[in-house]
């Protein structure tokens, strides 16, 4: 079995596991599944209401039929109904996914480029002190809890210095002109995106730096130096090619982290995204929304993972021809 | 020559000293909070006091002394971290060793399970499960450890595979020693450095996870941890008022704790790396 088929099979199995977890969590936990799935209190619900909810959810059927119904609903795009928001979960999600992706995608790209650039530069440089101080800075950033970093950034750059807006995606009055509106959006996105970039940069930087550092001792680098190739070209052409495949794998594995990072950032910047929705749903114990969010986030993460694996195969000729034995 | 050696020797240990000193301070805080804290954590003063000599970090919205709360929160935070890391270590080591040692479908299947857990987005999953299970320290430990064992399992698996193909295990197999004994008495002791390193790092990551879950408002409401202190500061107006002395200190404590674990770990990791390198150069 090649690595890529293995990855795809495990992604499908992961999705299946998430569906099973989602299905069984409300039914196995202590407490009434009907109350859990509707997010109601025992006191606030009448017997007739309870019965109608029970019928709607089909809790009184045997588990196998319930599971079948659940799967059919899921694949027809019905993620449940949130009684807290009085809307279908799919509808709630539809407005929020673009906002989260707006944060996550630029952050992933920026963090990857910055991590690659800084890692290559610091791994190759002869200035030990510079390398050491940058690395230490990243180690410290890595240890800071994500929400604290976001809070500190808001406090200093928005609250104290008033350079950027405090939160949200738009000003209260959005400028009419398209370019001005775009500028307004960018201004609102700068702080959250830089927070996520800072949060997801350290593992990428460390990995690239360490790989480049060990690569500089290899003979092909020595030979390239002997041929008089500029250090810029050695860094970003010769070594870069060898760092790429493990780097892309790391970016793929980090996606879930970036998504969770953007969720935390959304909460603090009060951006209407999936993270904010998940946070509110957790506070109000709105279980259908929680589960729907979890399901959609998992799908995004898993799909992105498959995508990175395919990119990895395309970039790395050794993998394309199956040189790595699967272990 | 000697002088150079001494300085380099000392410098190597700076980070280790840093880590150990911070660790000792936090452990003392958690074992004997009464000695260090000026007040009882439930003693009420007037709310929103600024930093002063009588209240080192001021008071929060309920009028509790923040410095005392910080010290009393240390034990719960560390306890959660150590316990969760321990449970995840046991799960990770067991699954990792088995998947590395077993051949055929059993090993492959366990490997698949590890890969599946690696793919699950941890934070959303933790929030969902924590919301269902309900708040409580024990529940949080369980959730974190059930989701945090993958990296341990992966590292243990890789090392087990390496050891399994080494000559001494082959010699043991040939001399007819049972597989159970090989795994328990010969492979697991050889994994100890990986396990130790992973344990320390997973205490750090478990503490971060606990802080995040507590920040999302799903922590144990009866015991204050550093994460829930930040959550209170965020949800009860400390953040919007810009009261830095409320939410910054617990965050700095978490950061310092994670850093100290990192430095202790990296010291031992470097040591084990040197040993490996020497072996390799010897082989060449």
Interface residues (C-beta under 8 A of the other chain):
Chain A: X6 X7 X9 X10 X11 X13 X14 X17 X18 X21 X22 X25 X26 X29 X36 X139 X140 X142 X143 X144 X145 X146 X147 X148 X151 X152 X155 X159 X160 X253 X256 X259 X260 X263 X264 X267 X268 X278 X279 X281 X282 X283 X285 X287 X290 X291 X293 X294 X297 X298 X301 X302 X305 X327
Chain B: X112 X115 X116 X118 X119 X120 X121 X122 X123 X124 X125 X127 X128 X129 X130 X131 X132 X133 X161 X204 X208 X211 X212 X215 X216 X217 X218 X227 X230 X234 X239 X242 X244 X247 X248 X251 X254 X255 X256 X258 X259 X262
